[in-house]
Structure formats: C-alpha cells, structure tokens
Amino acid sequence: MVLTMDMIVKTVDLGKTYGKTRALGDLTLGIRKGEVYGLIGPNGAGKTTTLALLAGLVRPSSGKAWIGGVEVRPGDGRTAALTGFASPQFPLLDYLTGSEILTACGRLHRLGRAEVARRAGDLLEMLEIGAAADQYIGRYSLGMKQKLALCCALIHAPEVCLLDEPFLGLDPAAIFRLLGLFRRMASGGRTLILSSHDMGRMERLCNRVGILHQGLLQREIGCAPAGAGSLPPPPPALESALWEVAGGPGERELSWI
C-alpha cells in the first residue's frame, strides 16, 4: 500500500503481541478523510486490537500509527482529541450515572458545561435512553450500555470514530438512526473505522472493508455505499413490517457533528 498525505489515519507495520500470542501483525493501512472503513473477521482476528491501538489505549509491540499526522502514543491528548472510541471490550464505569459519565467525557474534551448538556441531551434523545440518564450504569442493560458508550465516543464531535461492534445489542430504531448519522458524518468529512460481524450493514455503509484473520490483514474489498444525500436502500421485509406496527423511527439530526 502507498501511504499519501491525504490519509488521516496511517499505520506502518503495526503489531501487538501478548506473550507468544500475536494479536495483530504488520498492519500497514491508510484511510482518507471522509472514508468509512470496515474491519471484519472471525473472533480473535485482531479487530478490537487494531481499534484500541489506533485509539492509543494499547501500546504497540511493533510499528507505528498516526492520526491527523500525529503519531499515536498512549496518553497523548493531541490524538485523543481527534478520536472517539467505543468497544464492548472496554466497559464503562458502573458506579457513575449516564449523565455523569457523559459530562465527564465532554469536560475532558474542554467543552463548556452548557454545550456538554446540549450535546448529551441530543445524543440521549437520538438513542432513546434519556429516561435512564440519572440511573447508575451498572443497572443498564447491554443495549443501554452500548448506546451510552456511543454517546461518549461522539460527544466531542471527533474527526475519527473508532467503533467496535457499534450495532451490538441495539434495537432496530437505534441502528436505523446510527446508520443515517454515520453516512452524514462521512459526507461531512469525518472518518469512521468500524468492526462488525454484520456483513450486510458493513457492505452498505463502508467504502472499503479489510478482512483480518489470525492477526493479519488478508484482503481488502471495495464497496459502494449509499451517500448521505442519496436514498438509503429499502429496508428488509421484517424491518418494514416492524415500522408498520411500531411506527418508523425517523431521522435525528445533530447540528454540531
């Protein structure tokens, strides 16, 4: 792969080992601004490790990664400000409430209190968990925790979103709204890197998909997703039936992202 200046995310021979186990090896990757890049592969293929390395949450055993031209290093606020990360493998703090952790995330990214409150309200409304905002996270269901983690990743409107299994445990309405939001974000120039076992959604959403196996990038596939300005593909028959019974979920706009 030829890495060029217009790539906002770059890796060269990026690798991570745990003892004698290779979680990721020799990953060279370049992703352009406004691209949606997908990672697929079996469990243990290296998808979560890749995203955690790019987020600066794990120190690489070899190679380097850059976000926005800055080398990714654990604890470096420059790349942390550019990225939003969510993964079921990195759980939230159960002893905080939903509002408390969203406020903490927003303030850590230097947002004013009023702006944090506005954005948190928008995100909680979009994913329909506002009623649980003052409950402790330990009482949340799997799907509610997933929604809250996505809110934490998005509240500072990051340039690069690193989302591990973002659709896991979510209801159809939340998935519908997220797909629309992700398309609009990419159309506006933000970059998303997603991992998922949902092949259909990845093919409809991503510009390119990388196939990881045994810690190595084995192949890349180009896709042709529907853009934010085009009509989304028609929903499957079951989804259409659900909207007829429960009412369509409708789009939710976030003016600040």
C-alpha positions, 0 to 999 in steps of 0.5 A: 500500500502507498501511504499519501498525505491525504490519509488521516489515519496511517499505520506502518507495520503495526503489531501487538503481541501478548506473550507468544500470542500475536494479536495483530501483525504488520498492519500497514493501512491508510484511510482518507478523510471522509472514508468509512472503513470496515474491519471484519473477521472471525473472533480473535482476528485482531479487530478490537486490537487494531481499534484500541491501538489506533485509539492509543489505549494499547501500546504497540509491540511493533510499528507505528500509527498516526492520526491527523499526522500525529503519531499515536502514543498512549496518553497523548491528548493531541490524538485523543482529541481527534478520536472517539472510541467505543468497544464492548471490550472496554466497559464503562464505569458502573458506579457513575450515572449516564449523565455523569459519565457523559459530562465527564467525557465532554469536560475532558474534551474542554467543552463548556458545561452548557454545550456538554448538556446540549450535546448529551441531551441530543445524543440521549434523545437520538438513542432513546435512553434519556429516561435512564440518564440519572440511573447508575450504569451498572443497572443498564442493560447491554443495549443501554450500555452500548448506546451510552458508550456511543454517546461518549465516543461522539460527544466531542464531535471527533474527526475519527470514530473508532467503533467496535461492534457499534450495532451490538445489542441495539434495537432496530430504531437505534441502528436505523438512526446510527446508520443515517448519522454515520453516512452524514458524518462521512459526507461531512468529512469525518472518518469512521473505522468500524468492526462488525460481524454484520456483513450486510450493514458493513457492505452498505455503509463502508467504502472499503472493508479489510478482512483480518484473520489470525492477526493479519490483514488478508484482503481488502474489498471495495464497496459502494455505499449509499451517500448521505444525500442519496436514498438509503436502500429499502429496508428488509421485509421484517424491518418494514413490517416492524415500522408498520406496527411500531411506527418508523423511527425517523431521522435525528439530526445533530447540528454540531457533528 
